[in-house]
Amino acid sequence: MSLNGSYRRHGLVATAILAVLCLSVLVAPRKAMGNQEEPVVLIGSIHRSVGEGQTMGCEKIALRPKDVIRYFSTATEVSFSTFHYESIILPCAFSGKLRRNGVVYGWSINAAGAGYLYPEDGRENLFFLCYRSCAKALPGLMGL
C-alpha cells in the first residue's frame, strides 16, 4: 500500500467522522425540541383534606388550578429516598387529577411542599419537593 493511499483512507475516515458529528449537531436540537414537555392540564376539581388535631394553620391555605400547575412546573422531582428524608408532611393536603405529557395522574400536594404524582397506567409514582424557586412561586404553600 502506498503512503498516499494510507493518507487518503485516513482522510476519508476523518471526513466521515466529521460528517457524523455535524449531522448529530443538526439533529440533536430538533430531537430535543420534539421531546419538550406538554403543559400540565388539570382534570376535574381540587380536593382539600385537613387532618384532625393540631393543623398548624393548614386550613387557611387554598390552592387554585394555576397554583397546582405552577407547583408541578417549579417543584423538583426527587428519588423516593430523598423524598423520604427531606419531605415534611403536614396534616393538610390538596389532591386531584391532571394530565402531563399524555399520562393521567392522581396528584397530591401537602401544605409544606411535598408532592406526588400517581400514574393511572401503573408506572412508578413520582415524588416532588418544593425548593427555592418553587417556594418563591408559591409562598402561601411554604409559609407555614
N, C-alpha and C positions, 0 to 999 in steps of 0.2 A: 504494500500500500504506500502510495506516495505521501509526502508531507502535506501537499496541497489537499489531497482527499481527506486527510485527518482533520485539517482546519475547516474544510467545508462541512464535514459531518458535525463537528462541534458547533459550527456556526448555525447549522440547521436546528440542532438541539436547543441552542440558546434562543434562537428565534421562536421556536415552538413554546419554550417556557415563558418567554416574554409575552407571546400572544395569549397564552392561558391566563397569565397574571392580569393583562389588560382586560380580557373578557370577564374575569371574575370581578374586577373593579366596576365594570359597567353593569353586570348582572346583580351584584350584591345590593345596591341601593333599591333596585326595583323589587327584589325579593323582600327586603326589609319593609318597604312601603306596602307590599301586599299582605304582610303579617301584622299590620297595625291593629291594635285592639279596637273593637267596635265599642261605641258608647254603652254604658250601663243603663238599662231601662228597667224601671220598677214595674212590677206586675201586681195589681191589687193595692190594698191599703197597708198602712204601717200599724202594727200592734204593739202596745206597751204592756209590760208586766213589771209590777213593783212588788218586791218581797215584803214579808211581814217583819215587824220589829224595827230596828234602827235602820232607816233608809238613807241617812246622811244627806237628805235633800234631793234625792234622785227623782222624786215625784214632780219636782219643779222643772225638770228638763223636758224639752219637746224636740223631736226630730221631724223635719219636713222632708218631702221627697228629694229636694235638691241637696239636703244635708247628707242623706244616705248615699247619693251619687258622689258627692264631694268626698265622703269618708272613703269609699272604695277606690277613688281616684288618687287620694293622697296617703292613705294608710299603707304601711309596709307589709307585704306578705312575708311571713316568717315560718320557720320549721316548727313542728309540734313541740320539740324540746325547748326552743327559745320562747315560744308562746307560754309553755307551762311555767317556766322560771320567771318570766318578765311580766306576765299579764296580771292585772288587778281586776277582780270580778266583784262589782258592787251589786246590791240586791235589786237592781232595775235594769231592764234591757228593752230593746226595740227589736222587732223582727218582721219578716215579710218574705216576699219572693221577688227575684229580679232575673233579668237575662243579661248575661255577659259573654261576649264572643260566641253567641249562638247557643249557649248552655243555660238551662234554667236552674237556678239555685234557690234554696231557702237561705235566708241570711239572718244574722243576729249581731247586734252591736250593743255592748254593755256600756254603762254610763262612764266608766273610766277609760274607755277607748279600745277595749279588746273586742275583736270582731271575728266572725266565722262566715264561711260560705259552705253550704251543704249541697253538693251537686245532686240533682234528682236522677241522673243517669248512672249512679253508682261509683263515680270516680271518687278519689280521696278528698276529704274535707280540706279546705284552705283556711289558714289562720292569719290574722292581721293584728298589728299593733299600731297605735296612733303615736308616732314620734313627733318631732318638732313641726314639720310642715303641716301635718295633719292637725296637730293641736292648735296651730295658728289659724288654720282654716275653720276649725270647729271649736272655738274657745268654750262654748257652753257645755260641750260634752266632757271636756277635760277639767273644767273649773271646780269640780267637787273635791 
